[in-house]
């Protein structure tokens, strides 16, 4: 067993091939994690934009006088 292991570790061509395979697998995992991070960032940006719109609407509704708010809500409440 040690003779086979010694052969693989002393042969520079096989060491280079094994190192390239390990490097390719590592690079693939890195790319996968980078893609997941980019997707999470994209979702956070979209959620913040939606939150800004929601806050703007809430501020607009809160700024209306009570009578005007009732009139606006009455329009939406009727079928």
Jmol script that loads the backbone (N, CA, C; Angstrom):
load data "model"
ATOM      1  N   UNK A   1       0.813  -1.191   0.000  1.00  0.00           N
ATOM      2  CA  UNK A   1       0.000   0.000   0.000  1.00  0.00           C
ATOM      3  C   UNK A   1       0.862   1.263   0.000  1.00  0.00           C
ATOM      4  N   UNK A   2       1.897   1.258   0.825  1.00  0.00           N
ATOM      5  CA  UNK A   2       2.761   2.428   0.891  1.00  0.00           C
ATOM      6  C   UNK A   2       3.540   2.612  -0.401  1.00  0.00           C
ATOM      7  N   UNK A   3       3.782   1.510  -1.128  1.00  0.00           N
ATOM      8  CA  UNK A   3       4.471   1.632  -2.415  1.00  0.00           C
ATOM      9  C   UNK A   3       3.591   2.359  -3.423  1.00  0.00           C
ATOM     10  N   UNK A   4       2.309   2.067  -3.431  1.00  0.00           N
ATOM     11  CA  UNK A   4       1.377   2.730  -4.350  1.00  0.00           C
ATOM     12  C   UNK A   4       1.253   4.211  -3.978  1.00  0.00           C
ATOM     13  N   UNK A   5       1.106   4.475  -2.693  1.00  0.00           N
ATOM     14  CA  UNK A   5       1.004   5.859  -2.233  1.00  0.00           C
ATOM     15  C   UNK A   5       2.286   6.630  -2.535  1.00  0.00           C
ATOM     16  N   UNK A   6       3.423   5.978  -2.309  1.00  0.00           N
ATOM     17  CA  UNK A   6       4.693   6.605  -2.621  1.00  0.00           C
ATOM     18  C   UNK A   6       4.830   6.903  -4.100  1.00  0.00           C
ATOM     19  N   UNK A   7       4.336   5.998  -4.950  1.00  0.00           N
ATOM     20  CA  UNK A   7       4.381   6.229  -6.400  1.00  0.00           C
ATOM     21  C   UNK A   7       3.554   7.452  -6.784  1.00  0.00           C
ATOM     22  N   UNK A   8       2.349   7.538  -6.231  1.00  0.00           N
ATOM     23  CA  UNK A   8       1.480   8.669  -6.565  1.00  0.00           C
ATOM     24  C   UNK A   8       2.056   9.997  -6.078  1.00  0.00           C
ATOM     25  N   UNK A   9       2.691   9.997  -4.923  1.00  0.00           N
ATOM     26  CA  UNK A   9       3.197  11.241  -4.359  1.00  0.00           C
ATOM     27  C   UNK A   9       4.552  11.661  -4.926  1.00  0.00           C
ATOM     28  N   UNK A  10       5.290  10.731  -5.505  1.00  0.00           N
ATOM     29  CA  UNK A  10       6.594  11.086  -6.067  1.00  0.00           C
ATOM     30  C   UNK A  10       6.541  11.352  -7.565  1.00  0.00           C
ATOM     31  N   UNK A  11       5.462  10.994  -8.206  1.00  0.00           N
ATOM     32  CA  UNK A  11       5.330  11.230  -9.639  1.00  0.00           C
ATOM     33  C   UNK A  11       4.810  12.657  -9.846  1.00  0.00           C
ATOM     34  N   UNK A  12       5.618  13.555 -10.406  1.00  0.00           N
ATOM     35  CA  UNK A  12       5.199  14.956 -10.524  1.00  0.00           C
ATOM     36  C   UNK A  12       3.984  15.150 -11.428  1.00  0.00           C
ATOM     37  N   UNK A  13       3.805  14.321 -12.420  1.00  0.00           N
ATOM     38  CA  UNK A  13       2.656  14.452 -13.312  1.00  0.00           C
ATOM     39  C   UNK A  13       1.363  14.130 -12.570  1.00  0.00           C
ATOM     40  N   UNK A  14       1.394  13.041 -11.804  1.00  0.00           N
ATOM     41  CA  UNK A  14       0.191  12.674 -11.049  1.00  0.00           C
ATOM     42  C   UNK A  14      -0.111  13.680  -9.951  1.00  0.00           C
ATOM     43  N   UNK A  15       0.917  14.216  -9.326  1.00  0.00           N
ATOM     44  CA  UNK A  15       0.710  15.244  -8.296  1.00  0.00           C
ATOM     45  C   UNK A  15       0.070  16.477  -8.925  1.00  0.00           C
ATOM     46  N   UNK A  16       0.542  16.861 -10.111  1.00  0.00           N
ATOM     47  CA  UNK A  16      -0.026  18.025 -10.797  1.00  0.00           C
ATOM     48  C   UNK A  16      -1.474  17.780 -11.189  1.00  0.00           C
ATOM     49  N   UNK A  17      -1.782  16.588 -11.659  1.00  0.00           N
ATOM     50  CA  UNK A  17      -3.170  16.261 -12.039  1.00  0.00           C
ATOM     51  C   UNK A  17      -4.073  16.286 -10.813  1.00  0.00           C
ATOM     52  N   UNK A  18      -3.622  15.675  -9.719  1.00  0.00           N
ATOM     53  CA  UNK A  18      -4.438  15.670  -8.498  1.00  0.00           C
ATOM     54  C   UNK A  18      -4.631  17.082  -7.961  1.00  0.00           C
ATOM     55  N   UNK A  19      -3.579  17.899  -8.024  1.00  0.00           N
ATOM     56  CA  UNK A  19      -3.691  19.280  -7.547  1.00  0.00           C
ATOM     57  C   UNK A  19      -4.661  20.076  -8.408  1.00  0.00           C
ATOM     58  N   UNK A  20      -4.658  19.838  -9.712  1.00  0.00           N
ATOM     59  CA  UNK A  20      -5.587  20.569 -10.580  1.00  0.00           C
ATOM     60  C   UNK A  20      -7.024  20.135 -10.339  1.00  0.00           C
ATOM     61  N   UNK A  21      -7.239  18.857 -10.069  1.00  0.00           N
ATOM     62  CA  UNK A  21      -8.599  18.382  -9.763  1.00  0.00           C
ATOM     63  C   UNK A  21      -9.092  19.005  -8.459  1.00  0.00           C
ATOM     64  N   UNK A  22      -8.238  19.002  -7.448  1.00  0.00           N
ATOM     65  CA  UNK A  22      -8.625  19.616  -6.165  1.00  0.00           C
ATOM     66  C   UNK A  22      -8.873  21.111  -6.349  1.00  0.00           C
ATOM     67  N   UNK A  23      -8.039  21.774  -7.136  1.00  0.00           N
ATOM     68  CA  UNK A  23      -8.230  23.202  -7.399  1.00  0.00           C
ATOM     69  C   UNK A  23      -9.530  23.483  -8.133  1.00  0.00           C
ATOM     70  N   UNK A  24      -9.859  22.638  -9.106  1.00  0.00           N
ATOM     71  CA  UNK A  24     -11.104  22.835  -9.856  1.00  0.00           C
ATOM     72  C   UNK A  24     -12.322  22.644  -8.960  1.00  0.00           C
ATOM     73  N   UNK A  25     -12.272  21.650  -8.101  1.00  0.00           N
ATOM     74  CA  UNK A  25     -13.402  21.418  -7.180  1.00  0.00           C
ATOM     75  C   UNK A  25     -13.533  22.589  -6.208  1.00  0.00           C
ATOM     76  N   UNK A  26     -12.407  23.062  -5.683  1.00  0.00           N
ATOM     77  CA  UNK A  26     -12.427  24.200  -4.759  1.00  0.00           C
ATOM     78  C   UNK A  26     -12.968  25.450  -5.445  1.00  0.00           C
ATOM     79  N   UNK A  27     -12.533  25.701  -6.670  1.00  0.00           N
ATOM     80  CA  UNK A  27     -13.014  26.861  -7.419  1.00  0.00           C
ATOM     81  C   UNK A  27     -14.522  26.754  -7.662  1.00  0.00           C
ATOM     82  N   UNK A  28     -15.001  25.554  -7.966  1.00  0.00           N
ATOM     83  CA  UNK A  28     -16.435  25.356  -8.175  1.00  0.00           C
ATOM     84  C   UNK A  28     -17.242  25.675  -6.927  1.00  0.00           C
ATOM     85  N   UNK A  29     -16.763  25.225  -5.767  1.00  0.00           N
ATOM     86  CA  UNK A  29     -17.457  25.544  -4.522  1.00  0.00           C
ATOM     87  C   UNK A  29     -17.432  27.049  -4.255  1.00  0.00           C
ATOM     88  N   UNK A  30     -16.298  27.669  -4.537  1.00  0.00           N
ATOM     89  CA  UNK A  30     -16.191  29.117  -4.334  1.00  0.00           C
ATOM     90  C   UNK A  30     -17.199  29.857  -5.211  1.00  0.00           C
ATOM     91  N   UNK A  31     -17.315  29.461  -6.463  1.00  0.00           N
ATOM     92  CA  UNK A  31     -18.255  30.107  -7.380  1.00  0.00           C
ATOM     93  C   UNK A  31     -19.694  29.904  -6.929  1.00  0.00           C
ATOM     94  N   UNK A  32     -19.988  28.708  -6.431  1.00  0.00           N
ATOM     95  CA  UNK A  32     -21.340  28.419  -5.950  1.00  0.00           C
ATOM     96  C   UNK A  32     -21.693  29.314  -4.764  1.00  0.00           C
ATOM     97  N   UNK A  33     -20.754  29.469  -3.830  1.00  0.00           N
ATOM     98  CA  UNK A  33     -21.003  30.330  -2.675  1.00  0.00           C
ATOM     99  C   UNK A  33     -21.115  31.795  -3.084  1.00  0.00           C
ATOM    100  N   UNK A  34     -20.312  32.213  -4.056  1.00  0.00           N
ATOM    101  CA  UNK A  34     -20.385  33.599  -4.526  1.00  0.00           C
ATOM    102  C   UNK A  34     -21.732  33.870  -5.191  1.00  0.00           C
ATOM    103  N   UNK A  35     -22.244  32.909  -5.938  1.00  0.00           N
ATOM    104  CA  UNK A  35     -23.554  33.068  -6.568  1.00  0.00           C
ATOM    105  C   UNK A  35     -24.669  33.173  -5.536  1.00  0.00           C
ATOM    106  N   UNK A  36     -24.585  32.355  -4.492  1.00  0.00           N
ATOM    107  CA  UNK A  36     -25.590  32.415  -3.429  1.00  0.00           C
ATOM    108  C   UNK A  36     -25.535  33.757  -2.708  1.00  0.00           C
ATOM    109  N   UNK A  37     -24.332  34.249  -2.473  1.00  0.00           N
ATOM    110  CA  UNK A  37     -24.189  35.549  -1.805  1.00  0.00           C
ATOM    111  C   UNK A  37     -24.753  36.670  -2.674  1.00  0.00           C
ATOM    112  N   UNK A  38     -24.497  36.600  -3.973  1.00  0.00           N
ATOM    113  CA  UNK A  38     -25.020  37.625  -4.888  1.00  0.00           C
ATOM    114  C   UNK A  38     -26.555  37.588  -4.920  1.00  0.00           C
ATOM    115  N   UNK A  39     -27.129  36.403  -4.888  1.00  0.00           N
ATOM    116  CA  UNK A  39     -28.593  36.287  -4.902  1.00  0.00           C
ATOM    117  C   UNK A  39     -29.196  36.849  -3.613  1.00  0.00           C
ATOM    118  N   UNK A  40     -28.561  36.547  -2.474  1.00  0.00           N
ATOM    119  CA  UNK A  40     -29.055  37.113  -1.202  1.00  0.00           C
ATOM    120  C   UNK A  40     -28.985  38.644  -1.228  1.00  0.00           C
ATOM    121  N   UNK A  41     -27.901  39.181  -1.767  1.00  0.00           N
ATOM    122  CA  UNK A  41     -27.767  40.639  -1.852  1.00  0.00           C
ATOM    123  C   UNK A  41     -28.844  41.229  -2.756  1.00  0.00           C
ATOM    124  N   UNK A  42     -29.111  40.583  -3.867  1.00  0.00           N
ATOM    125  CA  UNK A  42     -30.143  41.058  -4.792  1.00  0.00           C
ATOM    126  C   UNK A  42     -31.514  41.075  -4.109  1.00  0.00           C
ATOM    127  N   UNK A  43     -31.817  40.028  -3.351  1.00  0.00           N
ATOM    128  CA  UNK A  43     -33.095  39.972  -2.646  1.00  0.00           C
ATOM    129  C   UNK A  43     -33.186  41.049  -1.574  1.00  0.00           C
ATOM    130  N   UNK A  44     -32.082  41.315  -0.889  1.00  0.00           N
ATOM    131  CA  UNK A  44     -32.091  42.370   0.131  1.00  0.00           C
ATOM    132  C   UNK A  44     -32.346  43.737  -0.485  1.00  0.00           C
ATOM    133  N   UNK A  45     -31.752  43.988  -1.631  1.00  0.00           N
ATOM    134  CA  UNK A  45     -31.962  45.266  -2.312  1.00  0.00           C
ATOM    135  C   UNK A  45     -33.428  45.404  -2.718  1.00  0.00           C
ATOM    136  N   UNK A  46     -34.013  44.331  -3.244  1.00  0.00           N
ATOM    137  CA  UNK A  46     -35.421  44.383  -3.646  1.00  0.00           C
ATOM    138  C   UNK A  46     -36.340  44.576  -2.440  1.00  0.00           C
ATOM    139  N   UNK A  47     -36.021  43.911  -1.326  1.00  0.00           N
ATOM    140  CA  UNK A  47     -36.836  44.067  -0.122  1.00  0.00           C
ATOM    141  C   UNK A  47     -36.735  45.488   0.434  1.00  0.00           C
ATOM    142  N   UNK A  48     -35.554  46.080   0.375  1.00  0.00           N
ATOM    143  CA  UNK A  48     -35.402  47.458   0.845  1.00  0.00           C
ATOM    144  C   UNK A  48     -36.181  48.430  -0.035  1.00  0.00           C
ATOM    145  N   UNK A  49     -36.187  48.194  -1.337  1.00  0.00           N
ATOM    146  CA  UNK A  49     -36.950  49.060  -2.241  1.00  0.00           C
ATOM    147  C   UNK A  49     -38.445  48.935  -1.946  1.00  0.00           C
ATOM    148  N   UNK A  50     -38.921  47.723  -1.723  1.00  0.00           N
ATOM    149  CA  UNK A  50     -40.332  47.523  -1.398  1.00  0.00           C
ATOM    150  C   UNK A  50     -40.669  48.169  -0.056  1.00  0.00           C
ATOM    151  N   UNK A  51     -39.738  48.077   0.887  1.00  0.00           N
ATOM    152  CA  UNK A  51     -39.959  48.685   2.199  1.00  0.00           C
ATOM    153  C   UNK A  51     -40.030  50.202   2.089  1.00  0.00           C
ATOM    154  N   UNK A  52     -39.190  50.793   1.244  1.00  0.00           N
ATOM    155  CA  UNK A  52     -39.234  52.240   1.049  1.00  0.00           C
ATOM    156  C   UNK A  52     -40.578  52.674   0.478  1.00  0.00           C
ATOM    157  N   UNK A  53     -41.086  51.923  -0.475  1.00  0.00           N
ATOM    158  CA  UNK A  53     -42.397  52.242  -1.066  1.00  0.00           C
ATOM    159  C   UNK A  53     -43.485  52.112  -0.010  1.00  0.00           C
ATOM    160  N   UNK A  54     -43.418  51.032   0.771  1.00  0.00           N
ATOM    161  CA  UNK A  54     -44.414  50.814   1.825  1.00  0.00           C
ATOM    162  C   UNK A  54     -44.373  51.934   2.861  1.00  0.00           C
ATOM    163  N   UNK A  55     -43.181  52.327   3.263  1.00  0.00           N
ATOM    164  CA  UNK A  55     -43.065  53.423   4.238  1.00  0.00           C
ATOM    165  C   UNK A  55     -43.599  54.735   3.663  1.00  0.00           C
ATOM    166  N   UNK A  56     -43.345  54.971   2.392  1.00  0.00           N
ATOM    167  CA  UNK A  56     -43.859  56.183   1.750  1.00  0.00           C
ATOM    168  C   UNK A  56     -45.372  56.209   1.731  1.00  0.00           C
ATOM    169  N   UNK A  57     -45.977  55.077   1.439  1.00  0.00           N
ATOM    170  CA  UNK A  57     -47.443  54.996   1.424  1.00  0.00           C
ATOM    171  C   UNK A  57     -48.000  55.217   2.831  1.00  0.00           C
ATOM    172  N   UNK A  58     -47.357  54.579   3.825  1.00  0.00           N
ATOM    173  CA  UNK A  58     -47.814  54.757   5.204  1.00  0.00           C
ATOM    174  C   UNK A  58     -47.701  56.215   5.646  1.00  0.00           C
ATOM    175  N   UNK A  59     -46.640  56.872   5.243  1.00  0.00           N
ATOM    176  CA  UNK A  59     -46.472  58.288   5.595  1.00  0.00           C
ATOM    177  C   UNK A  59     -47.528  59.147   4.907  1.00  0.00           C
ATOM    178  N   UNK A  60     -47.830  58.828   3.648  1.00  0.00           N
ATOM    179  CA  UNK A  60     -48.852  59.594   2.934  1.00  0.00           C
ATOM    180  C   UNK A  60     -50.225  59.414   3.574  1.00  0.00           C
ATOM    181  N   UNK A  61     -50.546  58.196   3.956  1.00  0.00           N
ATOM    182  CA  UNK A  61     -51.844  57.938   4.583  1.00  0.00           C
ATOM    183  C   UNK A  61     -51.911  58.609   5.951  1.00  0.00           C
ATOM    184  N   UNK A  62     -50.819  58.558   6.690  1.00  0.00           N
ATOM    185  CA  UNK A  62     -50.805  59.173   8.021  1.00  0.00           C
ATOM    186  C   UNK A  62     -50.888  60.688   7.968  1.00  0.00           C
ATOM    187  N   UNK A  63     -50.511  61.291   6.846  1.00  0.00           N
ATOM    188  CA  UNK A  63     -50.522  62.747   6.736  1.00  0.00           C
ATOM    189  C   UNK A  63     -51.900  63.291   6.360  1.00  0.00           C
ATOM    190  N   UNK A  64     -52.800  62.431   5.925  1.00  0.00           N
ATOM    191  CA  UNK A  64     -54.144  62.882   5.529  1.00  0.00           C
ATOM    192  C   UNK A  64     -54.962  63.260   6.759  1.00  0.00           C
ATOM    193  N   UNK A  65     -55.763  64.299   6.651  1.00  0.00           N
ATOM    194  CA  UNK A  65     -56.708  64.596   7.736  1.00  0.00           C
ATOM    195  C   UNK A  65     -57.732  63.457   7.842  1.00  0.00           C
ATOM    196  N   UNK A  66     -58.321  63.317   9.003  1.00  0.00           N
ATOM    197  CA  UNK A  66     -59.228  62.202   9.254  1.00  0.00           C
ATOM    198  C   UNK A  66     -60.411  62.191   8.281  1.00  0.00           C
ATOM    199  N   UNK A  67     -60.999  63.341   8.005  1.00  0.00           N
ATOM    200  CA  UNK A  67     -62.165  63.390   7.110  1.00  0.00           C
ATOM    201  C   UNK A  67     -61.773  62.957   5.694  1.00  0.00           C
ATOM    202  N   UNK A  68     -60.648  63.429   5.225  1.00  0.00           N
ATOM    203  CA  UNK A  68     -60.209  63.076   3.873  1.00  0.00           C
ATOM    204  C   UNK A  68     -59.866  61.586   3.806  1.00  0.00           C
ATOM    205  N   UNK A  69     -59.246  61.048   4.859  1.00  0.00           N
ATOM    206  CA  UNK A  69     -58.914  59.624   4.891  1.00  0.00           C
ATOM    207  C   UNK A  69     -60.186  58.788   4.831  1.00  0.00           C
ATOM    208  N   UNK A  70     -61.248  59.210   5.559  1.00  0.00           N
ATOM    209  CA  UNK A  70     -62.526  58.479   5.517  1.00  0.00           C
ATOM    210  C   UNK A  70     -63.121  58.520   4.120  1.00  0.00           C
ATOM    211  N   UNK A  71     -63.039  59.683   3.459  1.00  0.00           N
ATOM    212  CA  UNK A  71     -63.571  59.796   2.092  1.00  0.00           C
ATOM    213  C   UNK A  71     -62.820  58.872   1.133  1.00  0.00           C
ATOM    214  N   UNK A  72     -61.493  58.852   1.246  1.00  0.00           N
ATOM    215  CA  UNK A  72     -60.687  57.990   0.381  1.00  0.00           C
ATOM    216  C   UNK A  72     -60.994  56.518   0.649  1.00  0.00           C
ATOM    217  N   UNK A  73     -61.098  56.152   1.912  1.00  0.00           N
ATOM    218  CA  UNK A  73     -61.391  54.761   2.243  1.00  0.00           C
ATOM    219  C   UNK A  73     -62.804  54.378   1.818  1.00  0.00           C
ATOM    220  N   UNK A  74     -63.725  55.311   1.844  1.00  0.00           N
ATOM    221  CA  UNK A  74     -65.095  55.017   1.419  1.00  0.00           C
ATOM    222  C   UNK A  74     -65.114  54.682  -0.088  1.00  0.00           C
ATOM    223  N   UNK A  75     -64.284  55.347  -0.865  1.00  0.00           N
ATOM    224  CA  UNK A  75     -64.217  55.046  -2.293  1.00  0.00           C
ATOM    225  C   UNK A  75     -63.751  53.609  -2.537  1.00  0.00           C
ATOM    226  N   UNK A  76     -62.802  53.168  -1.756  1.00  0.00           N
ATOM    227  CA  UNK A  76     -62.256  51.835  -1.929  1.00  0.00           C
ATOM    228  C   UNK A  76     -63.174  50.772  -1.322  1.00  0.00           C
ATOM    229  N   UNK A  77     -63.982  51.141  -0.360  1.00  0.00           N
ATOM    230  CA  UNK A  77     -64.830  50.180   0.320  1.00  0.00           C
ATOM    231  C   UNK A  77     -66.090  49.821  -0.453  1.00  0.00           C
ATOM    232  N   UNK A  78     -66.540  50.664  -1.356  1.00  0.00           N
ATOM    233  CA  UNK A  78     -67.765  50.382  -2.102  1.00  0.00           C
ATOM    234  C   UNK A  78     -67.461  49.455  -3.274  1.00  0.00           C
ATOM    235  N   UNK A  79     -68.343  48.475  -3.526  1.00  0.00           N
ATOM    236  CA  UNK A  79     -68.131  47.569  -4.665  1.00  0.00           C
ATOM    237  C   UNK A  79     -68.428  48.197  -5.996  1.00  0.00           C
TER     238      UNK A  79
END
end "model"
wireframe off; spacefill off
backbone 0.3
color backbone group
